[in-house]
Amino acid sequence: MGRIRTEQVTERQLSVLRDINQKIFPILSVTEMSEDFYNNFIDEDTGFAFLAYYNDMLAGAVCCEMTDNNGLYIRFIGTLNRHRRKGVGKAMLGRVVKEAMDRDIHNVFTFVRADNKAGLHLNRKFGLLPKGPSNQNPSLVTVEKILHQDF
């Protein structure tokens, strides 16, 4: 098994983040990812992102946005084809959950395609459980983990 490490994205690495997301999500790159879009992931108040490396080779990325009510939305998480099934996604999701706990976030959620068995399984490992179909797109399942209850 190779060595996996994650590092938080800084302003200097925004172009690396943009490039890897364009490789992993080529269709979304055209419609959703403007230059300003990526600035959300380096501003502590709006979100964060991590790059993942497998044996010091860029392998994946995860981008998270803060939401109203102290929530965290995992906007994108993806691994390059050649690095899949090697623990890269697990390392990234683990880092996101740890970061959310460190920031005292209430809940973490994302949307997964209903036919993405690997994605659903990975989320389940970290306690992000299916809550039902997405309101915007019925082919997506909402998965969520409540980190702490507000009383």
N, C-alpha and C positions, 0 to 999 in steps of 0.2 A: 504494500500500500504506500502510495506517495505521501509526501508531506503537504498538508493544506494549511494555508494561512489566509486571514482576512485582514483588510485594512480599511479604515474609514476614508472616504473620498474627500479630498480637499479641492480648493478652487483650481489648483494646478493640474489635477487629474480629471477635470470635467470632460476634456476631449477624449480621454481613454474610456470613461464611462459611456459617453455618447457613442463611440465607435463600437464597443462591445454590445451595447443594446441594439445597435443597427444590425449587427451580425445575428444576434439571437432572435430579435423581433423585427424582421425587415418590413413587414406590412405596417406595423404600428409606428415605425420610425418616420414614415412619410406623413402620417396624419396627426400624430399626437406630440411629437417631441421637438419643439422649437428650441432655440438657443436659451431663451429665458426659462423654459421648463426645467432645465437641469439645475438652475440656481436654487430651486426649492430644496435640493438635496444637500446643500452645503450651509444652509441657514439653520442654526440650532432650533429656531422657533417654528420652522415649517417642515423640517424633515432631516433625513440623513440617508447615506448610501454607503455600501461596502463593496469593494472589489475582492474577489477570491482568486487565489493563486494555487495551482497544483504543481508541485516541484518547481516553483518560481516561474511558472508560465501562467499568464492570465487565463483564467478558466471560467469565471462567471461574475455576476453582479446582482445586487439587490438594492432596490430603491424604495424608500419608505416615506410616507407623508403623515404629518400630524393632522388629526381631525378635531372637530369640535368635540366637546365633552371628554377631553383627555384620552382620545383614542389614537391608534396607530394603524394606518392602512398600508399594507405591503403592495405597492403599486406594480412593481416588476420584480421577479426573481427568475433567473435563468442561468443555465450552464451551457457552454459551447459543446457541440456534439461530441467531440473527441474526449471530453472530460466528464461525460455523464456516467452515472453509476459508479462513481469513485469516492463519494462522500462530500463532494463540493457543495451541493444543495443543502445537505445536512449541516455543514459547517456554517453556511450563510444564515440559515434559519435559526440555528442555535445562537449565533451572534446577535441577530435581530431580537430574539426573545430576551436575551441577557440585557441588551441595551434598553429595551422597553421596561424591564424590571428595575434597572438602575435609574431610569427617569421617572419611575413611579407612574407608569402609564396604566390606565384602567383596563383597556382591552386592545387586542391585536386581531386584525381581520384581513382577509383577502378574498379573491374570487378565483376559482379553479374550474377549468372545463370539466364537465361531468364525466367525460370519457378519459380524463387524465388520471389513470389509476396510480401512477407513480407519485404525482403531485398530491393527490388526496391522501395516499399512504404516508408520505413525508410529513404533511401537515398534521395528520393524526398522531404521529410520533411525538410531536411537540405540543399536543393538546389543542390544536386548532380543529374543532369538530364541525361537521356540516350543520348548518342552520336552515337549509332550504335553498331553493333556487334564487338566483339574483333577480331583483325587481327589474333591472334594465335589460337583462339578457337571460332567457330561460335555459340556455345551454351552459350557463355558468352556475356553480354552486358556491354559496357564501360559506366560508369556514371562519370560525372565530374562537378565540381563547380569552376568557375573562381572567385578568391577572389579579384583580382585587375588587371587592364589592364596595360601593360607596353607601354609607349609611346615613 
